[in-house]
Amino acid sequence: MTGMTAAHPPLSPADTPRLGLRERKKIKTREAIRTAMYALVAEQGYDATTIEQIAERAEVSPSTVYRYFPTKEDIVLTDEYDPLIMEELRARPTDEPWPVSLRHVMHRAIRLGAKDDPVVSRLRTRLMVEVPAVRSRMMESMSSTGRMFRRAIGERTGLDPDSLEVRVYAMSIVGGLMETSMYWAEQEHEPDFDALVDRALNVIEHGLPPENH
């Protein structure tokens, strides 16, 4: 899921036991490519890291890298959370208010992400802030995550997922959580990310806090 859970690395195959063998192999390959890229970026910087170097480090062909990730920026941004989040949202009680379901699922994703390498989490969000190409690609790919949320909202509420209201609300979630990840990086990753997500969801649910005079 691009942007929304950008503060965290992708799920590992151990976190997705219900997926088939083929899908688990795909996830393993994507993880190998990501791991190779982050190691190279840590060693020599983002701009100096090439697809050919990533492929060699991951022990795959460059064409395999491109098959999974059309651009180098996608290696930073793409993760495995979409199926999990949709599954978690669908598993929530049908009479549970949507904001409660959303908050539960976001914190579930954060807990899973917390199991992974915090160094990679910080590097990923730092690249979002510091590399214009990553930031630009992130903005381009937000719509796919927005469509996922629109489907989830439509299933839960019965509202038309293509209606203006649902589209605006879904993209407010995507954009808000993307900004949360970037804010976390800009603050040197000092604040608790879980608490920042709560603050973001409060704004989405209740609007801006009262003005200070």
FENMOLIN-V260418 format. One record per pair of residues at least 24 apart in sequence whose C-alpha atoms are under 8 Angstrom apart, sorted by sequence separation. I is the first residue (numbers start at 1). J is the second residue. D is the distance in whole Angstrom. If there is no record, write none. Layout:
BEGIN
i: (I & I)
j: (J & J)
d: (D & D)
END
This chain:
BEGIN
i: (33 & 85 & 146 & 176 & 33 & 146 & 176 & 32 & 81 & 143 & 146 & 173 & 176 & 142 & 145 & 173 & 33 & 142 & 172 & 142 & 30 & 37 & 34 & 33 & 34 & 77 & 76 & 76 & 27 & 129 & 128 & 98 & 125 & 126 & 129 & 77 & 125 & 129 & 76 & 98 & 125 & 126 & 73 & 74 & 125 & 126 & 73 & 77 & 86 & 90 & 94 & 74 & 82 & 89 & 122 & 73 & 82 & 86 & 90 & 122 & 11 & 10 & 11 & 9 & 10 & 11 & 6 & 10 & 3 & 2 & 1 & 2 & 5 & 1 & 2 & 1 & 1 & 1 & 1 & 38 & 110 & 38 & 107 & 106 & 103 & 15 & 103 & 11 & 8 & 11 & 10 & 5 & 9 & 5 & 8 & 8 & 99 & 9 & 8 & 9 & 8 & 9 & 8 & 9 & 8 & 7 & 6 & 7 & 9 & 8 & 7 & 6 & 7 & 6 & 3 & 2 & 2 & 3 & 2 & 4 & 2 & 1 & 4 & 3 & 4 & 3 & 5 & 6 & 4 & 5 & 3 & 4 & 7 & 3 & 6 & 5 & 4 & 3)
j: (57 & 109 & 170 & 200 & 58 & 171 & 201 & 58 & 109 & 171 & 174 & 201 & 204 & 171 & 174 & 204 & 65 & 174 & 204 & 175 & 68 & 75 & 75 & 75 & 76 & 124 & 124 & 127 & 80 & 182 & 182 & 153 & 181 & 182 & 185 & 134 & 182 & 186 & 134 & 156 & 184 & 185 & 133 & 134 & 185 & 186 & 134 & 138 & 148 & 152 & 156 & 137 & 145 & 152 & 185 & 137 & 148 & 152 & 156 & 189 & 79 & 79 & 80 & 79 & 80 & 81 & 77 & 81 & 77 & 77 & 77 & 78 & 81 & 78 & 79 & 79 & 80 & 81 & 82 & 120 & 194 & 123 & 194 & 197 & 198 & 112 & 201 & 112 & 110 & 113 & 113 & 109 & 113 & 110 & 113 & 114 & 205 & 116 & 116 & 117 & 118 & 120 & 120 & 121 & 121 & 121 & 121 & 122 & 124 & 124 & 124 & 124 & 125 & 125 & 138 & 138 & 141 & 142 & 142 & 145 & 145 & 145 & 174 & 174 & 175 & 175 & 177 & 178 & 177 & 178 & 177 & 178 & 181 & 178 & 181 & 181 & 181 & 181)
d: (8 & 7 & 5 & 6 & 5 & 5 & 8 & 5 & 8 & 8 & 6 & 8 & 8 & 8 & 7 & 7 & 7 & 7 & 7 & 8 & 7 & 8 & 6 & 8 & 7 & 8 & 6 & 8 & 8 & 6 & 7 & 8 & 6 & 8 & 7 & 8 & 6 & 7 & 8 & 8 & 8 & 6 & 7 & 8 & 6 & 8 & 5 & 7 & 8 & 8 & 7 & 7 & 8 & 7 & 7 & 7 & 8 & 7 & 8 & 7 & 7 & 5 & 6 & 7 & 5 & 7 & 7 & 7 & 7 & 5 & 8 & 5 & 8 & 6 & 7 & 5 & 6 & 5 & 5 & 7 & 7 & 8 & 7 & 8 & 8 & 8 & 7 & 7 & 7 & 7 & 7 & 7 & 6 & 8 & 5 & 7 & 7 & 7 & 8 & 8 & 8 & 7 & 8 & 6 & 5 & 5 & 8 & 7 & 8 & 8 & 7 & 7 & 6 & 7 & 6 & 7 & 7 & 7 & 6 & 8 & 7 & 6 & 6 & 7 & 8 & 8 & 7 & 7 & 5 & 8 & 7 & 5 & 6 & 5 & 6 & 8 & 8 & 8)
END
